[in-house]
Amino acid sequence: MAYTPKEILAVWHKCNGRCVYGERILVKPEEYSITWEIDYAIPLSKEGKDDLPNQLVACIKHNRQKGARQRDSSDVGYGAT
């Protein structure tokens, strides 16, 4: 997905600049697509929407480990569930 700088910053602010899977991992907005990416509380593959309420910050390492599963109560961090 391609996001505008404004959209990227909105997701970053929503999650306080922290990975939702490893809340101690602080990311910088300018490092989008280098150290972090936008993930989804409800995956797009499971009919989740590509909009701010469903978008989350995830560091690349944790997002790759998670795969396409949906977030649940065992996931730490910020943002929508």
VEXFI-490909 format. One record per residue: x, y, z of N, C-alpha, C, O in turn; residue in one letter; residue number from 1. Coordinates in nm, 3 decimals. Example, Ala and Ser with C-alpha at 12.3 -4.5 7.8 and 13.67 -1.06 7.14 Angstrom:
2
      n.X      n.Y      n.Z     ca.X     ca.Y     ca.Z      c.X      c.Y      c.Z      o.X      o.Y      o.Z  code  pos
    1.319   -0.569    0.780    1.230   -0.450    0.780    1.320   -0.330    0.780    1.424   -0.332    0.846     A    1
    1.285   -0.225    0.708    1.367   -0.106    0.714    1.290    0.003    0.787    1.341    0.114    0.804     S    2
***
This chain:
81
      n.X      n.Y      n.Z     ca.X     ca.Y     ca.Z      c.X      c.Y      c.Z      o.X      o.Y      o.Z  code  pos
    0.084   -0.118    0.000    0.000    0.000    0.000    0.088    0.125    0.000    0.196    0.127    0.060     M    1
    0.043    0.224   -0.065    0.113    0.352   -0.067    0.037    0.450    0.021   -0.084    0.469    0.006     A    2
    0.109    0.513    0.112    0.048    0.609    0.204    0.115    0.744    0.189    0.234    0.753    0.156     Y    3
    0.039    0.848    0.212    0.095    0.983    0.209    0.170    1.007    0.341    0.145    0.938    0.440     T    4
    0.262    1.103    0.342    0.330    1.136    0.468    0.231    1.171    0.580    0.255    1.138    0.696     P    5
    0.122    1.236    0.546    0.020    1.272    0.646   -0.045    1.147    0.705   -0.068    1.141    0.826     K    6
   -0.076    1.048    0.622   -0.136    0.923    0.669   -0.038    0.846    0.758   -0.077    0.792    0.862     E    7
    0.087    0.841    0.718    0.190    0.771    0.797    0.203    0.836    0.934    0.208    0.766    1.035     I    8
    0.210    0.967    0.938    0.224    1.038    1.065    0.101    1.018    1.154    0.116    1.008    1.276     L    9
   -0.018    1.011    1.097   -0.140    0.989    1.175   -0.136    0.853    1.245   -0.172    0.842    1.362     A   10
   -0.092    0.750    1.175   -0.082    0.616    1.236    0.026    0.617    1.344    0.007    0.562    1.452     V   11
    0.139    0.680    1.314    0.250    0.689    1.410    0.203    0.757    1.538    0.231    0.708    1.647     W   12
    0.132    0.870    1.528    0.081    0.941    1.646   -0.020    0.856    1.721   -0.018    0.852    1.844     H   13
   -0.107    0.789    1.650   -0.211    0.705    1.713   -0.148    0.602    1.806   -0.203    0.572    1.912     K   14
   -0.034    0.546    1.767    0.033    0.441    1.845    0.149    0.495    1.929    0.230    0.418    1.980     C   15
    0.156    0.625    1.943    0.263    0.688    2.021    0.402    0.651    1.973    0.497    0.649    2.051     N   16
    0.414    0.621    1.845    0.544    0.588    1.786    0.601    0.456    1.832    0.722    0.434    1.824     G   17
    0.514    0.368    1.882    0.562    0.240    1.935    0.500    0.122    1.861    0.384    0.126    1.820     R   18
    0.579    0.018    1.845    0.533   -0.107    1.785    0.424   -0.167    1.874    0.444   -0.178    1.995     C   19
    0.312   -0.204    1.818    0.203   -0.261    1.897    0.235   -0.400    1.951    0.167   -0.447    2.042     V   20
    0.335   -0.466    1.897    0.371   -0.601    1.941    0.487   -0.602    2.039    0.506   -0.701    2.110     Y   21
    0.563   -0.499    2.044    0.675   -0.486    2.137    0.679   -0.343    2.185    0.760   -0.263    2.138     G   22
    0.591   -0.311    2.278    0.564   -0.171    2.312    0.687   -0.091    2.352    0.682    0.032    2.354     E   23
    0.797   -0.157    2.385    0.918   -0.082    2.418    0.993   -0.035    2.294    1.084    0.047    2.303     R   24
    0.955   -0.087    2.179    1.025   -0.051    2.056    0.966    0.079    2.002    0.854    0.083    1.952     I   25
    1.045    0.183    2.013    1.006    0.316    1.964    1.062    0.334    1.824    1.180    0.310    1.799     L   26
    0.977    0.376    1.733    1.020    0.396    1.594    1.008    0.543    1.559    0.933    0.618    1.621     V   27
    1.082    0.584    1.457    1.079    0.722    1.411    0.990    0.732    1.287    0.995    0.645    1.201     K   28
    0.909    0.837    1.278    0.819    0.847    1.163    0.893    0.847    1.029    0.843    0.793    0.931     P   29
    1.012    0.907    1.026    1.085    0.915    0.899    1.147    0.781    0.858    1.201    0.769    0.748     E   30
    1.141    0.681    0.945    1.194    0.548    0.913    1.087    0.451    0.866    1.109    0.330    0.862     E   31
    0.969    0.506    0.829    0.863    0.421    0.775    0.917    0.345    0.654    0.982    0.403    0.567     Y   32
    0.889    0.218    0.647    0.929    0.122    0.545    1.075    0.078    0.558    1.120   -0.009    0.484     S   33
    1.149    0.138    0.651    1.287    0.096    0.677    1.291    0.011    0.804    1.346   -0.099    0.804     I   34
    1.232    0.063    0.914    1.230   -0.011    1.041    1.090   -0.048    1.086    1.073   -0.133    1.173     T   35
    0.989    0.015    1.027    0.850   -0.016    1.066    0.757   -0.003    0.948    0.792    0.053    0.845     W   36
    0.637   -0.058    0.967    0.535   -0.051    0.862    0.397   -0.044    0.926    0.383   -0.060    1.048     E   37
    0.299   -0.021    0.845    0.162   -0.015    0.893    0.104   -0.156    0.889    0.108   -0.225    0.787     I   38
    0.051   -0.196    1.004   -0.017   -0.325    1.016   -0.164   -0.298    1.045   -0.206   -0.182    1.054     D   39
   -0.240   -0.401    1.058   -0.385   -0.387    1.075   -0.435   -0.470    1.192   -0.394   -0.585    1.208     Y   40
   -0.522   -0.413    1.274   -0.583   -0.487    1.384   -0.660   -0.606    1.328   -0.650   -0.717    1.380     A   41
   -0.736   -0.583    1.223   -0.803   -0.689    1.149   -0.735   -0.695    1.012   -0.747   -0.601    0.934     I   42
   -0.665   -0.804    0.982   -0.591   -0.812    0.856   -0.680   -0.786    0.734   -0.798   -0.820    0.733     P   43
   -0.620   -0.725    0.633   -0.693   -0.701    0.508   -0.743   -0.833    0.449   -0.849   -0.838    0.387     L   44
   -0.665   -0.939    0.469   -0.704   -1.070    0.415   -0.826   -1.128    0.487   -0.888   -1.224    0.440     S   45
   -0.860   -1.069    0.601   -0.979   -1.114    0.676   -1.086   -1.005    0.676   -1.163   -0.990    0.771     K   46
   -1.087   -0.929    0.567   -1.186   -0.824    0.542   -1.170   -0.701    0.631   -1.267   -0.627    0.653     E   47
   -1.049   -0.679    0.684   -1.022   -0.556    0.757   -1.012   -0.439    0.660   -0.983   -0.457    0.542     G   48
   -1.036   -0.320    0.711   -1.031   -0.201    0.626   -0.895   -0.134    0.634   -0.828   -0.139    0.737     K   49
   -0.856   -0.071    0.526   -0.732    0.005    0.519   -0.763    0.150    0.557   -0.758    0.241    0.474     D   50
   -0.796    0.168    0.686   -0.827    0.303    0.735   -0.765    0.321    0.874   -0.725    0.224    0.938     D   51
   -0.759    0.445    0.919   -0.689    0.478    1.043   -0.738    0.397    1.164   -0.654    0.352    1.242     L   52
   -0.867    0.376    1.184   -0.907    0.297    1.301   -0.850    0.154    1.302   -0.835    0.095    1.408     P   53
   -0.820    0.099    1.186   -0.769   -0.037    1.176   -0.616   -0.041    1.161   -0.557   -0.149    1.170     N   54
   -0.552    0.072    1.138   -0.408    0.075    1.113   -0.329    0.087    1.243   -0.371    0.155    1.337     Q   55
   -0.213    0.020    1.247   -0.127    0.016    1.364    0.018    0.028    1.322    0.052    0.003    1.206     L   56
    0.105    0.065    1.414    0.249    0.066    1.392    0.304   -0.070    1.432    0.274   -0.121    1.540     V   57
    0.384   -0.129    1.345    0.451   -0.256    1.376    0.594   -0.249    1.323    0.616   -0.217    1.207     A   58
    0.690   -0.281    1.410    0.826   -0.289    1.359    0.830   -0.407    1.262    0.753   -0.502    1.276     C   59
    0.918   -0.401    1.167    0.922   -0.503    1.063    0.947   -0.642    1.122    0.885   -0.739    1.078     I   60
    1.035   -0.652    1.220    1.066   -0.782    1.281    0.939   -0.846    1.340    0.908   -0.961    1.309     K   61
    0.867   -0.773    1.422    0.748   -0.830    1.485    0.636   -0.855    1.383    0.564   -0.954    1.394     H   62
    0.621   -0.767    1.287    0.515   -0.786    1.189    0.539   -0.911    1.105    0.444   -0.982    1.072     N   63
    0.663   -0.939    1.071    0.694   -1.059    0.994    0.672   -1.185    1.077    0.626   -1.287    1.025     R   64
    0.703   -1.178    1.206    0.682   -1.294    1.294    0.533   -1.324    1.310    0.494   -1.440    1.320     Q   65
    0.452   -1.221    1.313    0.308   -1.235    1.336    0.238   -1.295    1.215    0.147   -1.376    1.232     K   66
    0.277   -1.257    1.096    0.210   -1.305    0.976    0.074   -1.240    0.960    0.057   -1.122    0.991     G   67
   -0.025   -1.315    0.911   -0.157   -1.259    0.881   -0.259   -1.287    0.991   -0.379   -1.270    0.970     A   68
   -0.213   -1.328    1.109   -0.311   -1.354    1.213   -0.364   -1.223    1.269   -0.298   -1.119    1.262     R   69
   -0.482   -1.228    1.324   -0.545   -1.110    1.382   -0.491   -1.088    1.523   -0.460   -1.184    1.593     Q   70
   -0.479   -0.963    1.564   -0.435   -0.933    1.700   -0.536   -0.989    1.799   -0.656   -0.992    1.772     R   71
   -0.486   -1.034    1.914   -0.577   -1.080    2.019   -0.529   -1.029    2.154   -0.437   -0.948    2.160     D   72
   -0.591   -1.075    2.261   -0.562   -1.022    2.394   -0.421   -1.053    2.441   -0.374   -0.993    2.538     S   73
   -0.351   -1.146    2.376   -0.213   -1.177    2.416   -0.113   -1.078    2.356    0.002   -1.073    2.399     S   74
   -0.156   -0.999    2.259   -0.067   -0.900    2.198   -0.055   -0.779    2.291   -0.155   -0.730    2.344     D   75
    0.067   -0.731    2.309    0.089   -0.612    2.389    0.083   -0.490    2.301    0.088   -0.500    2.178     V   76
    0.073   -0.375    2.362    0.088   -0.252    2.287   -0.034   -0.166    2.280   -0.127   -0.178    2.360     G   77
   -0.032   -0.079    2.183   -0.131    0.026    2.170   -0.219    0.004    2.049   -0.192   -0.083    1.966     Y   78
   -0.323    0.085    2.039   -0.405    0.084    1.919   -0.529   -0.002    1.933   -0.556   -0.058    2.039     G   79
   -0.602   -0.011    1.825   -0.728   -0.085    1.822   -0.703   -0.233    1.833   -0.597   -0.283    1.795     A   80
   -0.801   -0.305    1.883   -0.794   -0.451    1.888   -0.910   -0.510    1.813   -0.923   -0.632    1.804     T   81
***
